[in-house]
Amino acid sequence: MESISIYPPTLDGKNIEQKRQEILKYFNNTYELFEKIFELLENDKVFYKKSEPTRHPMIFYFGHTATFFINKLILMKIIDKRVDANFESIFAIGVDEMEWDDVNSKNYSWPKVEEVRRYRNIVKKIVQDLICKLEFELPIKQNSAMWIILMGIEHERIHIETSLVLHRQMPLEFIKNIKELNICTHSSKSPKNDMVKISSQAVKLGKNINHNLYGWDNEYGVYKESVNEFKVSKYLVSNAEFMEFVENNGYEREEFWDEEGLKYLKNTNAKHPVFWILKDGVYKYRAISQIIDMPLDWPVDVNALEAQAFCKYKSKIDGVTYMLPSEAEYRAIYEQTNIEDLPDFDQNRANLNFYHYASSSPVNEFAFHTKNGEVIYDVVGNVWQWSRTFIHPFDGFKVHEAYDDFSVPTFDEKHLIIVGSSWASSGNLIMKHSRYAFRKHFPQNAGFRYVISNNQNDNKLDIYESDELVSQYCEFQYGDEYFGVKNFSKECAKIGIDFSKNKTKALDLGCATARASFELAKEFDEVEGIDFSARFIQVGVQLKQKAYISFSSKIEGDLVENKKITLNELGYENIVHKVSFWQGDACNLKPNFNSYDLIMATNLIDRLYNPKLFLETIHKRLNSDGILMITSPYSWQESSTQKEMWLGGFVDKNGNEIKTLNTLKKILNENFELIHLKDIEFVIKESARKFQHTIAQCSIWKKR
């Protein structure tokens, strides 16, 4: 049997040109499969419909994966020209219900489908050309330009699966059949579930940096756990097994639902799984493009809240405590069933990678044998399996500079790990070390199995912010003052307030951990904080939502001082509603970010990939008499800005020394009047005995 989806290439090998061809083949297969998925939409009008209110219309997802390639290639300076700045702004962010994901359709003017198709074709050719000409070495390392290509491919693989979920949530009249996505056609009586013993085992999670398969940042590092003997269900929970819960009014009985689950029930009025349809008193099943008789022996598709509620129900009925498996317990099952990793895994063994079906299949179809001679079905494949483990970073975790918001925003004790992959999973999604997590209420191609276990789930997120750079900025913006130097964020906000005639709306651009945004809200009616890094803005989001932030301030070596700052201490409790946070590119902001009385760009200009473009266009986002405030120590460096883009700090071809302020005047004078100059000191603590003492030049510009 031939699959419509191929396996990813390894990172190693001996022949560069052969590896190019492997990557090119994988890219083409990925790109074409993604577009094939969107052929399910009945017509172009459906691209502008939402599968549910918390999501963008489908046109966003169609454009998103292509713009991801361009935005990452620009960020990593592999290319220097955009294809379409508007597309690369509006299609950039908005897939996980984060606070900074703007899904308000009023803020977007979506392009025609044909325009997006043309755009995707242009991007396809750019990536194909790069694959054929980029210089790289084997094995491919994370600092390689080819790694960024693989990142874009694997990102699109994720969206192949998540887009299918969105398609499945669409009303059936908007979806059509396509021959390449045929569902399983057989079903029978569901087998009775039994419990299988899993022996005690020392489990080691985490991927070595030299592993020969692509990985996301959360996969690397080390975590060890001694897993005690436990029992696991032989089969995934089937539609038949879950039907008992539904028919016994499980959705109406509050005793089985936690606080988050009850909120979900209230918001959705759910009475059964989302892909079940009750018609004339009989439950039917929604596959991708058709409604079929309930396949009782297929795994049930549920979110984590429903899975947890079922476990509580079954525990009450059987008098035994059932729960979802932990990540470590799942790995113990995986190891004891001798499953090969890619590229050695035999696709005949499981329902994944679109190899057998474009749907789930019976829970007793794909067997895996343990070392003890027992059998467990669907250890991998069929549907994802919810775990009880909130995703967390392993020891040694480091974000990848090209995609710093892939994992970090999910380390929030809201995202549960899903394990095992599904029929629609491919690429990195079906690798041994893959780690994906979703919020508990999210519908996915996900079901569950249950365990009887006394193992503790003690790998929870640290109370205190563990990201060293983020912690350093928290200390900088919210920590102590040193050497008599005043808090930089507060001082900048005060200056911005003093020079602003009108105080309706302000933009804190490059807001980092958001202190200045809150300070501006003391006087402005509305403040928007924007930063390129979700790692930073999530600090402001936490302060807003939880009323506190916690971080570690380094003393020396591994010694730290833990600090906690509250809204009340800061005096922000009555203004917090005025502040919102968004992830964005200062050089390519979405059109809806406009009509500001103040734009404050603190220590940003010398960190932009195209500062000239920023300066030439920023006036369009200010009201009349609006104020642009720029602070910077002018610490130009090639790691942030290619030298030909520097605004100062170099000698030109005529032998003239070029200084940044003169260039600012040259660019801004057409639309602004320089009204104030001032030096502002700031101190950044690196450790108890090491500090950075810097002087930024502050320039105030009034829009003409």
N, C-alpha and C positions, 0 to 999 in steps of 0.2 A: 504494500500500500504506500502511496506517495502522499506526503503531507504538504499542505499549502503553506506551512511554516517551517523554516529550517532552523537548525541549531546555530548558536553563535560561534564565531571563531575563538580559538584560544589566543592568549596573549604572547605565547612563545612560538618558536619555530626557527628554522635555519635560513629560509629564503624570503627576503623582503618582498619581492615581486609576487610571489605566491600568496603571501599574507595580504598584500593589497587586493588581490583578486577575491580572496576569501571575505574580506571586509566589504568590498564592493558588492558582492553577491548577497551578503547578509543585509546591507543597507537597502539594496533594491527590493529584496523580499519584504523587509519591514515596511518600507514606504508604500509599496504597492498593496500589501495586506491591510494597512491602515486605511487606505483609500477604498479598498474593497468593502470594508466594514460600513463605510458611509453610503455605499450603494444600497444598503437596506432602507434608507429613507425614501419614501414614496415619490417625492418630488422636491424641487428646490425650496418650495415654501416651508417645508418641514424644518429646514435648517434654522429657521427663525423662531422655532418653538422650543420651550423648555420641557425637559422631562419631569422636573419638579421645581418649585419656587426658589429653592436654595442654590440652584445651578444656573449657569449661563445658558442661553440658547445654543443649539447644536453647532451653529456656525463658529462659535468661539473655539470649540474643541477641534474642529476641522482645521482651523488656522493655527492653533496653539503649538502643535508639535513642530511645524515648519519654522515658526518664529523662534522657537527654543534654539534650534540650530544656529540661526543668525545671531541671536542675542549672546549666546555663549561664545561663538567664534569671535564676535566683536570684543566681548569682555576679555578674552584671553589673547587678543591682538593677533589672531590668526588671519583675520580679514580686517580691513579698515573702512569698508563702505557698506552702508545699509542697503537693503533691497527696497524696503518700503517702511519708512519710519513710523507711519501711522499704524500699520499692521503690527509692527514689532513693539508697539505700545499697547494697543487694545487687546491683543491676543496673548499678552505676556503672563498675566497673573490672574488666578481666580479658580482654583480647583478643589479646595479642601475646607471651605467654610471658616477659614481663619478670619480674625477681626479685620485684617487688612485686605481681604478679598472683596472687591467691589462688584456685586452682581446686580446692581441697580441698572436696568436697561435704559433708563432715562439718560444715563451718563455715556451712552455709546451710540454711535451711528454705524451700524454694521454694514460692511460692503456686500456687493453682489457675490453670489456663490461662484460665478464664473471668474470673477476677479481673484477670489481666493484660490481657485484651481490654477489659474495662470501663475499666481504667486508661488504656489507649491511646486509647480514645474520649474520655475526659475531657481528656487532653493535646491531642488533635487539636482539640477545640473551643477550648481556651485559645489555641493557636497561631493558629488561624483568626481568632479575635477580635482577637488582637494585630496580625496582618497588616492587618486592616481598620481599626484605630484608631491604631496607632503613628504618631507624627509622625516624618517623615524628609525629607531633601532628596535631590535628584538632582544629580550622580551619587551613588550610595550609597557611602560611605567606610567604612573599617574601624572608625571610632569610632561608627558609626551603630547604633542598636538593631536596625534591619532587617538589618544584617550578621550579627548573632547568629542571627536567624531563618534566613538563608541558610546559615550555618555548620551549624545543626542539620539542614537539608535535605540538604546535601552529605554530611554525616556519615552520614545514613541511606542515601544513594546508595552509599557505600562498602560498607555492610553488606548492601545488596541483593546485591552481587556476592560478598562473602566468605561470606554465608550460603548461597548456592548451592553453593559449594565444600563447605561442611560437609554440606549435604543430599546431595551427590554421594558423600561418604565414608560415608554411612549404609548399612547393609545394605539391599538392594533391597526386602525385605519391609516396610520401614518407610516407603517412599516410593510415592506414587501419581502417576498422570498428571493434569495439568490442561491444558485445551485451549489456554490462552494461551501455553504453553511447548512448542511443537512443535519437534522437532529436525530438522536437515537430513536429507533422505531419499536423497541421491544420493552415490555414491562410485564411484571407478574406479581404474585403475592409477595409481600415483603418478608424477609427472614426475621425470626425472633433474635433480638440482640443478646449477646452473651458477653461476659467479662473475660479478658485475657490477662494473665499475669506477666508483668515486666520486671525483670530482676533488677536488683540494686546495681547502680552504675555510677562511676565518676564521669561526669559530663564536662566537656570543654567546648565552649562556644567561642566563636570569633574566627576571623579569617586572617591568615598570614599575609603581610604586605606583598610577598612575592608569589602569591597564588596565581595560577595560570588562566584564571577567568576574571572578566570584568566584575567589579563590585562597587556598591554604593558605600558611602563613608561609614554608615552605621554597622556594616558587616565586619569591619576591621577592629582589632583589639583582642582582648582576652577576658573571658569570664568562665570561672570554674564553679561547679556545684556537685556535691555528692547527692545523688538522687536515690532515695530509699525505694524499696520494692513498692509497686503500686499496681492497680488493675485498670485496664482501659477497655472501652467497648470494642467489640470485634468489628462492628460496622459503624459507619456514619449514621447518625439519626435520620431515619427515612421519613418520607411524607406520612406513611402509615403510623409510625411511632409517634410523630409529633401531632397527628390528628387526634390522638387520645387527649392530649393537653388542650387542644382547641375545643373539642366536643365536651370537655369537662369544665368549660367556661374559664380556662386558664387566663385569658386576656381580661376577664372581669374581676378576677380575684387578686386584690391588692397585696395579699400576703406573699405572693411570689415575685413581686416587683420591687426593686429598690427605688430610691428617690428619682434617679435619672430615668429609670424605666417608667415610672408613673407619669413623669413629665412627657415622655415619648407618647404614651397612650393618650394623654390629654390633648397633645398637639396634633396627633394623627387620627385619633379615634379608631385605631387598629383593632381588629377582631380576629385577624389571622395573618399569616405571612403575606408580604407584599405581592408575591407572584402567584398567590392563590386567588381565584375568582369564584365568588359564590353566585351561582345562577340557578334559579328555581330550586333552591334548597340543596343543590349538589355542588361540591367543590370541583373546579376545573384548574388547570395548570397553564400558566403563561410561559411559553418558550420564547425564543427571540422574535419570531415572526408568525406565530400561530398559537391558538388556544387548543389544548388537547385534554383528553380525559386524564384525571389525576393519576400520574405514575406512582403508585403507592410504594414501589421499591426503589425509587430514586431518592437521593438525599434531599432533605428539606433545605430551602434557601431562607436564611433568617439573619437578622443582625445580632450583635452580641447581647443586647438587652433581652431579646426573645430567647436566646440560647441559655442565658443565666436563669431566666424565669422558669424554663423547662426543667433545668437541673434542680431547682428548689421544689418544683412540683413532684418530680420523680423521687426526690429524697423523702418527701412526706409520704408518698404512696408506698415506697419500699422499706422505709425505716432505715435507710443507709444514706450517708452524705455523698452526693455526687457533685462534681464540679467540672469546669473546663480544665483541660491540661495546661500546665505551665509550658513556657518555651523550652525549658530544660527537660521536662518530661517528654515532650514531643521529640526532642533530639535523642533521648534514650530509646524511644520506639524506633526511630529512624536507624540508629546504629545497630539495634538488635534485629533488624530485618534486612541488613546487608544491602542497602540501596546504593547503586553506583551513582556518582555525580556525572554531570555532563563532561565531555561529550560521549561518555561510555554508556549512558542510560539507554536501555532498549524501550522505544516508544510503544512497543506492543504490550508492555507491562502495566500501563496506566492510561487513564483518560486525561491526557494533557496535550498541549501544543497543537490543538485542532486535529490531531492524528486520527482519532476514531470518530468523534462526533462534534457537532457544534451545540452541545447541550450536555447536561448530566446524563448519567447512565445508572443501571441498577447497582445498589450498594454491595452486592455479592458477585460482581463481575470480575474485579481485578484483585487478586490475592497476593499477599506478601507473607512469607514464612519467617518466623522468628528462629533464633538460634536454638530455642528450646523445643522446636517442632510445632509450635502453635501457629495459627493463621490470623492475620489482621488484614482487612480489606481497605483499599484506598488510603494507604499511608501517605502516598502522594497522588495528586490528580483528583478528578471528578469535581469536587468543590473545595475551596479554601476552608480551613478549620479555625474557628475562633479559639484563641488561648485566653488564659486569665492574666497574662503578663502584660503590664504596661511597658511599651518600648522605652528603652534607656540606652545610654551610651556604654559601651564596654570600656574597661581600663585601656588606656592608650588611644582612645577615640580622637580623631582629628577631622575637622571638616575639610572638604575639598574646596579650594578657593574658587573654583568655577561654579559651584552650586552649594553655597553655604546654607541655603534654606531647604535642602532636601529632607534632612533629618531633624535638625535642632528644634524647629517649631513643634515637632511631635513629641518631644521630651517633656510633656506637660501633664502627665498622669490622666490624659483623656483618650489617648490612642492605644488600643489593644493590638498586640501582634496577631496576625493571621499566619497560619503555617500550612505547608503542604501543596499549595498551588491548585489550580482548577483546570477544567477542560479548555478554557480560553487563555491559559497562562503560557508564556513562551519566554525565550531569552533568559535574562537574569532571574525572572520570576520562578523558574523551575530549577534553579541551582540550589545546591545543598545549603549554602550559607546565606541565602536571601533573607532579608528581614523587612517586612512591610507591615504597616500598622494603620488602622482606621479608627475613627470615632465609633463609639458603640452603636449609634443609631444608623450608621451608614449601611445601605444595602449594597452587597457585593455578590459575586458568585461564591457565596460563603455559606457553609453549614457548620456542623460541629460533631464531635464525639465527646463522651464524658469519661471521667476517671473517678476511682475511689482511691484517695491518696492522703497521706499525712505529711507530705512534703510542704514546706513553707515557701511561699513566694516572696523571698526576702531581697530580691534584686530590684528594689524600688529606686526611683530617682532620688538623688541626694536632695536634702532640703535646700541646700545652698547652691547657687549658680556655680557650675563647675568649669564653664568655658573661661579660660584665663583672660582672653582679650575682653570679653563682655564684662567680666568681673572688674577688670582694670578700669573700664569706662564707667561702671557703676560707682567705683570709688572716686573717680575723677569728677563725676557729676553730682553724686549724692553723699560722698564721704566727707572727711575732715578737710579743713583748709590748712595749708602748710606754708611756713616761711612768710607769713603775713600777706600772702597772695589771695585775693578774694575769689570766690567760686566763679569760674569762667562762664558757665551757663547762665547763672543769675545776672552777671554783669552784662552779658550780651543781650539778654532779654530786656533788661532795664534800658539800655541804649536804644534798642528797637522801639520800645514803648514811647520813650521820650521824643523820638523824631517822627513818630507816626501821628499825623493830623487826625485821621480817621481810624477807628479801632473796631471795625466790624469783623474783619476776617484776616488771619495771619497764616503764613506758611513757614514752618520750621523745616528747612530743606537740608538733609543730612543730619537729622535729629538725633542719631545715635540712640542712647538710652533714655532720651526724651525729657530731661530736666527742663530745658529751655521752653519746650512746648507747654508744660504745665505753668511755668512762670509767666509766659505770654497770656495764658488764659485768665490771669488775674485782672487784666485790663481789656482783652479782646473778647468779643462775643463768641467767636468761633476760631479754633486753632487746628490746623492739620499738620501733623508731623509725618514726614516722608524720609525713608532711608532705603538705600539699596539692599541693606542686609536685614533679613527677617530676624536674625539672631539678636540684633540690637532692638528693633521695635517691639519685640515680644516682651522686653522689660517694661516699656511704657504700658503695653496692653495688660500685663500682670498687675502693675500698680493700679491701673484703672479698674480692673475686674476684681482683684483679690484684696485690694487696699494695702498691699505691702509688697516689698521686694526683699530678697535675701541674696547675699553675695559673699564671696570670700576675698579678703584682702591679704595679699601675700606679706609674710613677715620675712622669712628667709628659707631658701630651699623648698622643702615640702610643708613647712610650717605656715599656717594661715590663721587669720582672725576672722571669725564669722560675724557678719553684720546684718541687721534687719532694719529697714526703714519703712515707716508707715505713712499713709496719706495724712493722718491727723498730725503727725510730727512735722510734716512738710507744710501743713496748712492748705492742702488742696481738696479737702473733703467736699467743699461747696462749689468747686469749679470743674471737677473731673468730667462732668457731662459735656463740657464745652470742647473737649479734646478728642480727636480721632487720629488713628495711625494707619499709614498705608505704606506698602512696599512699592518702590518705584525707582526709575532711572532718571536722574536729574537732567540728563541730556536728551531724554525722550519720554517726557511725562505724558500721561493721558490728557486728552483735551479738556476734561471736566475739572482739572486742577487750574482754576483761574479766578479772576475777580478778587485779588488780594489787595489789602491796604499795606501790608508789609510782607516781604519775602526776606527771610534771614538765612543766609548760606554761610554757616560757620565752619571754618577750616575744611572747606569742601573743594574749592576751586583747583587746588593743586593735587587733587585725587581723582579728577574726572578724566575719562579717556578722550573727551573732546571739549575742553573748556571754552574754546572760541564759539562753538555752536551754542553752548549754554548761554553765554553772554549776549550773543546776537539775537536770541529768541525770548529771553526771560521777560522782556518788557511787555510782551503780549499777555502775560498772566497777571499784570498789575493794573489796578484802577488808576484813574487820573490822580496825580499828586501822590501816587503810591511810592513807598520807600523800598529800595533794595539795599540790604546790608550784607557786606562781604567781609569776612575775617579770614585771615590766612597768614601763616608764617612763611609762605612761599617756599615750602620744602619740596621742590620738584624732584621727582624720581621716576626712572624709566619703568619701574615695576607697576606704577599706576598710570602714567601718561607717557606715550611715546615721545621721544625728544623733539621731534618735528612739531609736536602739538604744544610744547611748553610755551607759556606766555612771557617768561622771563628766566633769568638765571643762566644766560648763555651769551656768547659773542656771535653776532651775525656775520654774514659773508663779507661785509664791508669793514669788519673790525670794530663795530660798535657794541658796547655793552648794553644788553637788553634787560630792563628791569620790569617786573610784573606790573607795578602801579602805572607805569607809562603805557603799557599795552592795554590795561583796563581802561584808561582814559581814552585811548584811541578807539577802542571798540564801543564803549558805552556812551561817549559824548553825543552821539547822534540822537539818542533817546533819553539820556539822563543828564542831570547836573550834579557834579560832585559837591556836596555841601558840608562834609565833615571828614576829618582824618584823625585817628587816634590809635595809639599802641595799647594793647591789652595783654597782660601777662597771664600765663596759666602754668600750673604745676600738675604733672601726672605722676602718681606714685607707682613705681614698679615693684618695690619692696620696702621694708622698713628703713633701709639705708641707701636706697637708690631712687632718685627722682629725675624726671625730665622737667627742666625749667625753660619755657619757650615764650617768645614774644610774638604775638600775632598783630598784623596791621589791620585795623578796622576802617573800612571806607563806607560812607553813607551816600547813597545816590538817590536823588529825587527824580521821578519820572517827569519828563517835559510834557 
